[in-house]
Amino acid sequence: MGAQIAPGDMPPSTVSEEFEVMPANWKSVCAFLDCQTQWAAVATFAGVIWLGLDYQAVDVVLRRHDLDNAVFADIQAMERAALDVFAEVAR
């Protein structure tokens, strides 16, 4: 289990808080945002290592909103993109 991370330890936002979402992606983006508190991370002497989303918690979000496997695949794609950004910010 990862360590608790304070909000100030999160990578700084590099984009505006507002963004456009295509209607076909709306459910997936909302589900991803609903999972925003479920990131697993490990604190090391070198800094925070972001591991990814806790899939047990993601599954709860998907079941509570009655969402399908396609939304889970979209969440995984957004997770991979976010991990790339976290890694870039950490450099």
C-alpha positions as CSV (number, residue, x, y, z in Angstrom):
1,M,0.0,0.0,0.0
2,G,1.3,3.4,-0.9
3,A,2.0,6.3,1.5
4,Q,-0.5,9.1,1.9
5,I,0.4,12.1,-0.3
6,A,-0.4,15.7,0.6
7,P,-2.1,17.8,-2.0
8,G,1.0,20.0,-2.3
9,D,3.0,16.9,-3.4
10,M,0.8,16.4,-6.5
11,P,2.5,17.4,-9.7
12,P,1.6,21.0,-10.7
13,S,-1.2,21.4,-13.2
14,T,0.2,22.4,-16.6
15,V,-3.2,23.0,-18.2
16,S,-6.3,25.1,-17.6
17,E,-8.9,23.7,-15.3
18,E,-11.4,23.9,-18.2
19,F,-11.3,21.5,-21.1
20,E,-13.6,20.4,-23.8
21,V,-14.9,16.8,-23.9
22,M,-16.5,15.1,-26.8
23,P,-19.9,13.8,-26.0
24,A,-18.8,10.2,-26.7
25,N,-16.1,10.5,-24.1
26,W,-18.2,12.2,-21.4
27,K,-18.9,9.1,-19.2
28,S,-15.3,8.0,-19.3
29,V,-13.9,11.4,-18.3
30,C,-16.5,11.8,-15.5
31,A,-15.5,8.3,-14.2
32,F,-11.8,9.1,-14.4
33,L,-12.4,12.3,-12.4
34,D,-14.5,10.3,-9.9
35,C,-11.4,8.2,-9.4
36,Q,-9.1,11.2,-8.8
37,T,-8.6,10.3,-5.1
38,Q,-7.6,6.7,-5.8
39,W,-4.0,7.2,-7.0
40,A,-1.4,4.9,-5.5
41,A,2.0,6.3,-4.8
42,V,5.2,5.5,-2.9
43,A,7.2,8.1,-1.1
44,T,11.0,7.6,-1.5
45,F,14.0,9.6,-0.6
46,A,14.1,10.6,-4.3
47,G,10.6,11.8,-4.3
48,V,7.1,10.4,-5.0
49,I,6.7,7.5,-7.4
50,W,3.2,7.4,-8.9
51,L,2.2,3.8,-9.4
52,G,-1.3,4.3,-11.0
53,L,-4.9,4.0,-9.9
54,D,-6.1,1.5,-7.3
55,Y,-8.2,-0.8,-9.6
56,Q,-10.3,-2.1,-6.7
57,A,-11.4,1.5,-6.0
58,V,-11.9,2.1,-9.8
59,D,-14.1,-1.0,-9.9
60,V,-16.3,0.4,-7.2
61,V,-16.7,3.6,-9.2
62,L,-17.6,1.7,-12.3
63,R,-20.1,-0.5,-10.6
64,R,-21.8,2.4,-8.7
65,H,-22.3,4.2,-12.0
66,D,-23.2,1.1,-13.9
67,L,-20.4,1.6,-16.4
68,D,-19.0,-1.0,-18.8
69,N,-15.5,-2.4,-19.7
70,A,-15.1,0.2,-22.5
71,V,-15.1,3.0,-19.8
72,F,-12.5,1.0,-17.9
73,A,-10.3,0.8,-21.0
74,D,-10.7,4.6,-21.4
75,I,-9.7,5.2,-17.8
76,Q,-6.6,3.0,-18.3
77,A,-5.7,5.1,-21.3
78,M,-6.1,8.3,-19.3
79,E,-4.1,6.8,-16.4
80,R,-1.2,6.0,-18.7
81,A,-1.2,9.5,-20.1
82,A,-1.3,11.0,-16.6
83,L,1.5,8.7,-15.4
84,D,3.6,10.0,-18.4
85,V,2.9,13.6,-17.3
86,F,3.7,12.8,-13.6
87,A,7.0,11.3,-14.8
88,E,7.8,14.3,-17.0
89,V,7.1,16.7,-14.1
90,A,9.3,14.7,-11.8
91,R,12.4,15.1,-14.1
